[in-house]
C-alpha cells in the first residue's frame, strides 16, 4: 500500500494488498477463541472488503475482476457470519481455512508475478488461484460432510 501511495502507477498492487490484508486479518481472527472477542473488527473489515471489491470490479482488468469477485464474496460471507447469532464451530473452521487459503493464494500470486513471471500476462496473475482454489473448495466440501458440532455464542 505504501508503494502505491508514493508511486500512483502501481495502484493495481494496492488492490491486491488490501485483498491480502482482508484475508490475512480475517483468517487470523476467525478462530473459536478469537472470533467472539474480536467480532466487532469484522464490521470495518467487511466495509473495506466491499469497497475494495467494488473498486477492483470497476477497473475492468480481468485479473482485478477475478480478485474483486472473490473479495466481494468473502466480505458478504463475513457479513453473513456477523448477522448469525449462533455459529457452529465447524463454520468458524471453514471460514478460517478459506481466508487463510485466500491470503496464501494472494501472497503466492504476488511472489510469482514479481519473481517467477516478470511479464504482465493475465494468466501469470490467475495461475495460483486456478491451482489453489480447487484445493480449497475440495477441503470445504470435505468439511461440509463432517458431523455438525457445538454452537458458539457470538453476541
Helices and strands as residue ranges (DSSP letters): H 2-6, G 8-10, H 11-29, H 34-38, H 41-59, H 62-83, E 86-88, H 89-111, I 112-116, H 122-144, E 151-153
